[in-house]
């Protein structure tokens, strides 16, 4: 195990260099780390915003770029990126989080197409609400969304992601409800999607607003 704070710009290179020094070749790369922010962007803390973007976007991109050439040279490798149902649509009060997950999805799909014929496969896992401490740490556990959606056990999400990766699927989205939601986000008018997202991300029985930060970079949502 190599513990690193992935919000540090140097973290990806340090991980790569330590593995290289140990003579370890990476055949499977899983980009799972991610942070969440809940609240209105105008009231947010910019340091925390940058922290989220560094983990969700920059480190993911750097790690992929660093390990990919070795996979291509060996003509074998698998990369699993963890997006979200949030990858498919913007959402008020999760503006940065959803935007970062959209990046993960688009980046993964484009990279997969580029790598055709190389022996390297890219899969993006896009789970919905998952039973972890993510919502508690983000202070979003009492939003309306949880009254209408069923949280999936983290083990089921992990198993689905593993199976999608091994099969070489482009996407993995566990649960029928999640697939329906993703389809709605794709085909419904964007104005309708935004209005529904705005409704679902309001706090239940309260109009209070704030901005909270999820400090755990290991949970899936």
N, C-alpha and C positions, 0 to 999 in steps of 0.2 A: 504494500500500500504506500502511495506517495501523497500525503495530505498537502493540499494547496488551497489557498484562498483564490478562487477563480475570478474574483473581482479585480485582482491585480493584473495590470497589463503584461507583466513578465511571466505569469503563471504557466501559460501554455508552452512557451519556449523552455521553461525550467523542467516541466514534466517530460517533454520530448528529449531534452539533453540527458536527463537522468536515466531514462530508458535506453537511450543510445549507448551511454557509458556502460550500462549493465548488459549490453548485448541482447536486449529484448526486442523482438520484432512484433509489432502490433498487427494482428490479422483481423480483429474486430474492434471497432471504435464505437462506443455508445456515448453520445452527447446528451446527457440527461439533466445536468444541472440547470436550474432556472429559479428566478425570483419573481415575486408578484408585488404589485402596488395597487392598492384600492383607494379611490378618492378622486376628487376633481383635480385636473392637471394644474389649474391656476393656483391651487392651494398646496401644491406639492413641493417637496424639497429637491432642488436640482442635484445635489450630491447623491441623493438616493436614486434619482432618475438615472444618473450616469452609472451608478453602481449596477442597476438592473440591466442597462444596455451592455455594459462590459461583460456581464455573465451570460446573458441570454443571446447576445449577438457576437460580440467581438471574440471572446474566448472560444466559443463554438466554431467560429470561422477559422481562427488560428489553428486550433487543434486539427481540424479537418485538413487544412492546407499543409500542415507539417507532416501528418502521417500518410496522406494520400499518395505521394510519390513512391514510397516504399511498396505500397499495395499494388500500384500500377506496374512497378518493376517486377514484382513476383507474380503478376497476372492473377491475383487472388486477393479478396478482401471484402469485408462487409462493414457498412457504416449505418448505424441507427441514430437518427436524430429524433428528439422528442418535441413535437409540436403540441397541439391542443385543438379542441373544437374551436377555441378562440382564434385559431389560424385562419378560419374561413370567413370571419366577419369582424368589423370594428365594434367596440362597445364603450359607451360612456362609463366613466369611473374606473375603467380598466384600459384606458387609451394606450398607454405605453406597453402594457403586457400583451394585449391583443396584436398590436402592431409588431412586437418582437416575435410573436409566434407565427404571424403571417410571413415574416422574413424566413423563419426556419423552414416552413413548408415550401415556399417558392425557391429558396436556395437548394433545398434537398431535391426537388423535382427537376430543376434545371441541371444540377450536378449529375443526377442519375442519367439524364439524356446524354450529357457530354461523355459519360464513362461507358457508354454502350460499346461492347467489343473488347473491353480492357480486362474483364474478369472481376471487376469491382462493382458491387451492388450497393445502392443507397435506398434505405427505407425510412419513411417518416411516420412515426407513431403519433396519432392525434386522439388521445383519450378525452373524455369529458370529465366531469367532477369525480374526483377519486378520494377514497377514504384515507386521508393523511392529515397531518397537522397544518397543511398549507393554508386552509381557510381560516383557522384559528389565528395563526401567526399574521395573516394579512388582515385580520379583523373584518372578514367578510362572511363569517359563518351564518349571520342572520339576515342575509339579503334574500329577496323574494325567490331568486333562482332555486334555492334549496327546498322550497315548498312544492315545486313543480318537477323537479328532476331527481332521479335516483342515483346516489353515489355508488361507484363501482369499487370493489375491493382492490387494493393495490396489487395483490398477488395475481389477480385475474388480468389486470392491465399489463403487468410484467410478462406473464405467460403469453398473452396475445402479441405483445411486442416481439418476444423471442420467436414465436412461430412465424410472424410476418417477415422477420429478418431472415430466418432460415429458408423460407420459401422464396425469398427474393421479391416480395411484394413491393409495389410502389408506396402504398399507404397501409396503415393499420389503424382501425377505429373500432374498439371493442364496444359491443352493445348495439342492439337494434335502435334504441332511442337516439343514440349518438349519431348513427348513420342518417336517420331521418332529419335530425337537427342540422347536420352538415349539408344535406341536400336542400333543405329549406333555405339555408344561408346562401346557397349558390343560385337558386332559381327565383327566390322572392325579390321584389323590388327593394333596393338598398334602403330606401326611406322606411319601409316596413320593418326591415331587419334592425335598423337603428332604433326605431321606436320600441320594438319588443325588447331589445337589449337594454335600453334605458329603463324600461319598466322592471325587468327582472333583476337589475343590479341595484335597485333602490332597497334600502333597509326595510324590513318588515315592521309595519306599525310605527315607523319613525321617519322623519324628514331630515334627520341630522346627517351631515356630511363631514368627511374628514379624509385624511390620507395616511395610510398605515403601510408599513414596510415588512415584507417577509424576509427574515434574515437567514432562513434555511435554504440552502442552494441545492438540496438533494431531492426534494419532493416533486412529484408529478401532478400537474393540473392542466 
